[in-house]
Amino acid sequence: FMKGVEIRRRLAGAKRVVVKIGSRVLVQRTGRPDRRRMTELVRQLADLRAAGCEVVVVSSGAIASGMEALGLSRRPKDVAGLQMAAAVGQSRLMAAYDGLFGARGLRIGQILLTHDDLKHRERHLNARTTMLSLLRHGIVPIVNENDVVAVEEIKFGDNDLLGSLVAML
């Protein structure tokens, strides 16, 4: 309990937060995106913005959104199937975020990254510059792994590591 109180106290003074939203939070047991939960998360993030805190979202969910759009009942096992679902689902995921944040008067910007983008200095700096520019203009960056080109990461669901790398970015 005390740890939670301390975390809340420190968060209250934060100027910028990076929030990693995993697939298990965004997706129902059926594999379909959970719109009710997304709505509540966006409400909380909008409240942080209204309190003057910059918010960066690292979101999973593109593959699940693609599965829904494609009518798939099971997550593909092969990389090509996962990448196909991500390619179809990424725009749907962003449209959902755009509608939810837009209803609260906030704009979003999409940043698709791979781990390689953050390892190469020039690409790292370009991503950082873009993110800082979005934040300066009051736009909420929505960061996701670029699953269409990220082969190793898609196999292991590495958005947790991406979240920590974005926080350092």
N, C-alpha and C positions, 0 to 999 in steps of 0.2 A: 504494500500500500504506500509506504513512504517513498519508494522509488518512483511510483506514478505521480505523487505530489511534486517531487523534485523535477521530474521531466516536464510537467505542466508549468511549473514556475519558470523554468529555463525557456520553454517554448513561448511563454507570454512575452518575453523580451526579445525574441528573435526578429530580425529584420527580413530574413529570407528563409524559407523552408523548402526542402525537397521531399515530396511525398511519393513513395513507391506504392503503387496499387497493383497487387498481384492478381493473377487469373482466378485464384480461389475466392477472392473478394468480389470480383466482377462477374463471375459466372455461377449459374445455378448448377445443381447436381446433374441436371439434364444436359449440361454443356452449353445451354443458351445464356446469353448475357442477361444479367439481373438488373433491369432498368430501375427498379425501386431502389436498390442499393446504390447504383450510380447516381441517382437523383440526390440521395442523402449525402453521399460523399461530396458531390459538387456543391451542395448547400453549405457544408462545413468549410470547404475550401474558399467559397465566395465570402463566407463570414471572416475568414482569415484575411482575405484581400481587403475587405471593408474595414478591418482593424488596422490596415496599413502595412501588412506583411506581404512581401513578394512571395509568390507560390510557383514552384516548378513541379510538374507532375510527371513521374516516370510510370507509364502505364503498360501493363500487359493487356491481353484481350483480343488482339487482332485475329489470331487463329480461331478462337471461339466465335468471334463475330462472323468470320468466313464460314465456319462450319454451319452456323445457323442459316446464312444466306444460301449456302450450297445444299442445304437439307441433309447434311451428314449427321448420322446418329453417333458415330464414333470418331475420335481424333485419329487422323491419318498416322500411320506408323512410319511411312517413308518420307524422306526429306522433301522430295518433289511435291507430295501431297500436302505436307505442312506449309511449304512455301506458297502453294496455290491458295490454300485457305487464308494465309496471311495476306496475300495480294488482294484477295476479294474482301477480306474483313477489315483491312486497315482503313479504307475510306469510310466504311460503315461505322467503325469505332470513332473515328474523328467526327463524323456527322452527328453521332450521339452526343459527344462532348460539346461540339459546337452549339447544338440546340440547348443543352442543359446550362452551359455557361452563358450563352446568349440570353436566355430567359432571365438571367441575373445581371444583365448589362455588361458582361465581360466577354472579351474576344480571346481567342486561342490561336496559337501557332504551332504547327507540327514540326518536330525535329526527329528525323529518323537517323539513328546512329548504329554503328557496329563497334566492336572493341578495337578493331584496326583504326577506325576514325580517331579514336582517343589516344592511340599509341603513336601516330605520326604527327609531329609537331605542327605542321601547317594546317592539317585537317582539324586537329585539336583546337588550335587558335581560331579557326574559322567557326567551329561549332560554338566556342566560348563567346566570340564576338556576336554571333547571331542571337544566342541566348540572352546576353546582356542587353542587346538592342531591344529584343522583345520585352524584357522586364522594364527597361527605361520607358517604353511606350505603354506600359500598363497591360501588356498582353501576357496571358498565362501560357508558358511553353508546355506542350504535351510531348514528352520524349518517349520513344519506343524503339526497341531493337528493330533494325531493318532486316526482318526475318526473310525477306525475299533473296537477300544475298548472304546472310550470316548462317553458314552451315553448321559449324560446331555449336554456336550459341543456341540455335533452334533445337538441337538434339538434347540439350541439357537445361533449357529454360533459364537462361542466365540473366534475366532482367534484374535479379537481386544485385549482382555484381555491377550491372550497368547503373543501377540506382546509386551505388556508392561512388562510382566514377563520375557521375553527373554532379553529385554533391561536391566533389573536389574540383570539378570543372568550373 
